[in-house]
């Protein structure tokens, strides 16, 4: 969804844009839990 919003805006300025997704705390906790479960199996 970020691309759909940002791309038309920055194309008008002929800009180069890099977007880097990041995890919030809830995402990180979920990922750690999943890795722990995988490492036990």
N, C-alpha and C positions, 0 to 999 in steps of 0.2 A: 504494500500500500504506500510505502514511503516513495517508491519510484514513481508511482502514478501521480503523486502530488508534486514532488520536487523536480522531476525531469522537465515538464513544460515550463516551469518557472525559470530554471537555470538555463534552458536552451535559449530563452529570450536574451540572456546576457552573454551567450556564447562562452559559458563557463565549463570547466571540468570539475566534476564533483565525485568524491569517493564516499560511500556510505558503509559504515561498519556496524553491524548489529551488535548489541551488547545484552548481557543477561542481567535481569534484576535479581534480588535476593531470593525470591520464590523460585525462579528458574534454576538458580544455582543449587538450592537445597534439593530440588527435584532431581537434578542431574547427579548430584553426589549420592543420593539414595539409590538411584538406578545403577550407578557404577559399583556401589557396595554390594548390591544384590548380584550383579554379574560376577564380581570377583569371588563370591562365595560358592557359585555353582560350577 
